[in-house]
Amino acid sequence: MIENKGGKLLLEMEEDDADPGDQHPRCDHGPTVLFYRESQLPGQGYYACSAHRDSKLCNFQLPADQWKGHSSGNSVPERDYPSSSGKPLKPAAPDPTLTLTALSQDKVNAQYFFDEAALNFLANQCKNIGASKVICLGAPRLHFHLRQKLQSFLLDLDERFAAYLGPEEFCLYNMCNNHFFYNRKPFEQFLEATSADQLLIVTDPPFGCRTELISHTLRSLRKLHNKINQLPSTPLSIFFIFPYYSANHIKQEMPEMEMCDYRINYTNHLRYTNVGKQSRFCGSPVRMFTNVPLRLLHLPEEEGYKYCQKCDLHTAKENIHCNRCGICASLNGQLYRHCESCDVCVKPNYVHCKNCRRCTQREGHNCSFYQTKQHCWLCGVQGHIETNCLKFRKRKLMHTNGCLLCGKKNHRERRCTHRKKYFREFHFMNDTTIQCL
């Protein structure tokens, strides 16, 4: 079970190794997802399509209490490849995405294609990390850009690409539920590795997709790769293309992912680009999240990036290093400033709220509601701030001003050297677990 970040719906996905009799019911787009509201118990919700967020496009909906847990007669038939010979139906084209009409249904399969700079950037990063094979998960233009340079396989929900590519490099696929519509044997053969192979997954999902679903799919592909190659639980390199404002959602599902400062532009999106009257004042908000060490990625200086020696990585030129935070903090291209009161770098237009002990977007906000969305700097749990932390209040050691642990005013609880007296913290793959002593 995974909670919706908006707090209204929850969802549950089937496990990769679940018994076939326990699988979720299926619609025309593969296994469905169980949705239910916070007020409902698991099993009281409904199953709905994983790919289509508009019931007009896929109206499958089954109350959970009507599902008997048997997939017999409910499976999606495997489709034949459009060409019986398994060969492309049309002559090979340099890149059919340059001539095909982009799909435009934002609630399922809207297509936005990388511009030339983004393609070159991604190709260069493949070279920098030594990738020899790439899975393009919903990134067709990148596949056509890479296929002459290294081995690439395209998994996409647009069946038109089967006319240009054979089954050895394309499969019709739903990334929201890891469902293969064609025989997946050619893809499994692609995953077979030699000792010199290094596999990279590049995914560019629709920005309305649930990050829980995409993360689940990425884990499923990793398990499949490890199983085929008889490997232990071995991670795969991932480039996850998504807007920077979804960083917390991605980190919650995949804490090992870090954001690269490179701004991804698209040729056919008015807002996600750095050209045109409707472009954002700070450029495209789209970034690349990755589990590859950021120091291995080289951002082009000619496009407005620099190397920060203190961080040992490339960042945007306007991103100023904060010695207090120890990072180049800006996420969106604005010049962030360090707030002494909450001891963190914030956007330049943020204002500090003494009641919330945080900088917020605006004054006059609903403090009670805002605080339910915050993570406590003491125990790390979401839903309250430090002054309301029941786990720590029992110790009756709270100071009224400054740091609640030591009383000093030049820092907050996250940086206090006294933390080890009250908490035991475990760090693994950028995820921190806090245990109160």
ABEGO torsion letter per residue (X at the ends): XBBBAAGABBBBBBBAABBAAABBBBBAAEBBBBBBBAABBBGABBBBBAABABAAABABBBBAAABAGBABGABBBBBBBABAAGBBABBBBABAAAABBBBABAAAABBBBBBAAAAAAAAAAAAAAGBABBBBBGBAAAAAAAAAABBBBBBBABAAAAAABBAAABBBBBAAAGBBABBAAAAAAAABBBAABBBBBBBBBBAABBAAAAAAAAAAAAAAAAAAAGBBBBBBBBBBBBBAAAAAAAAAABAABBBBABBBBBAABAABBABEAABBAAEBABBBBBABBAAABBBBAAAGBBBBAAAGBBBBAABBBBAAAGBBABAAGBBBBBBAAAGBBBBAABBBBAAAGBBBABBGBBAAAAAAABBBAAAGBBGBBAAABAAAAAAGABBABEBAAAGBAABBAAABAAAAAABBBBBBGGBBBBBBX
